[in-house]
Amino acid sequence: MAKKSAIARNNKRMRMVSKYMDLRTELKSIANDSKVSFEDKMEARKKLALLPKNSSPVRVRNRCQKTGRPRGYMRFFGLSRISMRELALKGHLPGIRKGSL
């Protein structure tokens, strides 16, 4: 089980990403638009730099829904490889079975 503080920190980052998503996409579109003047692009980049670092979606870590483990994450299931294997062997994941059978 992952540390509670690490899970809470990641959840906080997820909330910040959703809060600033609209503003961030608007500023990024201005900064990357070729039709906008250079001064407006620089202004958009300055405003983008002033946003909190944790509002960037790159800083969010994929974690297992069951245990919070950050490594071995399988995106399709939302679980780590260990949790996915346990649930699959118990028969709790429909359509998944052991490969050697």
C-alpha positions in Angstrom: 0.0 0.0 0.0 1.3 3.4 -1.0 1.8 6.2 1.6 -1.4 8.1 2.2 0.4 11.4 1.7 1.5 10.4 -1.8 -2.0 9.4 -2.7 -3.4 12.6 -1.3 -0.8 14.7 -3.1 -1.7 13.1 -6.4 -5.4 13.6 -5.8 -4.7 17.3 -5.1 -2.8 17.5 -8.4 -5.8 15.9 -10.2 -8.1 18.6 -8.7 -5.8 21.4 -9.7 -5.5 20.0 -13.3 -9.3 20.0 -13.7 -9.6 23.5 -12.1 -7.0 25.2 -14.5 -7.6 23.1 -17.6 -9.7 25.6 -19.5 -7.4 28.5 -18.8 -4.3 26.5 -19.6 -5.6 25.3 -23.0 -6.7 28.8 -23.9 -3.2 30.2 -23.1 -1.5 27.3 -24.9 -3.6 27.9 -28.0 -2.6 31.6 -28.0 1.1 30.8 -27.5 1.2 28.3 -30.3 -0.9 30.2 -32.8 1.1 31.4 -35.8 -1.4 34.2 -36.6 -1.0 35.9 -33.2 1.6 38.7 -32.7 4.9 38.0 -30.9 4.0 40.2 -28.0 0.7 38.4 -27.4 2.5 35.1 -27.5 5.0 36.2 -24.9 2.2 37.5 -22.7 0.4 34.2 -22.9 3.6 32.3 -22.0 4.2 34.6 -19.0 0.6 34.0 -17.8 1.1 30.2 -18.4 4.3 30.3 -16.3 2.5 32.0 -13.4 0.0 29.2 -13.1 0.7 26.6 -10.3 3.2 23.9 -11.3 0.8 21.2 -10.1 -1.9 22.4 -12.5 0.0 20.8 -15.3 -1.4 17.4 -16.4 2.2 16.0 -16.8 2.6 16.1 -13.0 -0.2 13.7 -12.3 0.9 10.1 -11.7 -1.1 7.1 -12.7 -1.8 5.0 -9.6 -3.6 1.7 -8.9 -7.2 2.3 -7.7 -7.0 -0.5 -5.2 -3.5 0.0 -3.6 -2.2 3.3 -4.8 0.9 1.6 -6.3 2.5 3.9 -8.9 4.5 1.3 -10.8 3.3 -1.5 -13.1 0.1 0.5 -13.8 -2.2 -1.0 -16.4 -4.3 1.8 -17.9 -7.1 -0.5 -19.3 -7.9 -1.8 -15.8 -6.8 1.2 -13.7 -4.9 -1.3 -11.5 -1.3 -2.3 -10.9 0.0 -5.6 -12.3 -0.1 -7.2 -8.9 -3.7 -6.2 -8.1 -4.8 -7.1 -11.6 -3.3 -10.6 -11.3 -5.0 -11.2 -7.9 -8.4 -10.2 -9.2 -8.0 -12.1 -12.4 -7.1 -15.3 -10.6 -10.1 -14.9 -8.3 -12.3 -14.5 -11.4 -13.4 -10.9 -10.5 -12.3 -9.6 -13.9 -14.7 -10.8 -16.6 -13.1 -12.1 -19.8 -9.6 -12.4 -18.2 -8.0 -15.8 -17.7 -4.6 -17.3 -17.2 -2.6 -17.5 -20.4 -1.2 -21.0 -19.9 -4.6 -22.8 -19.7 
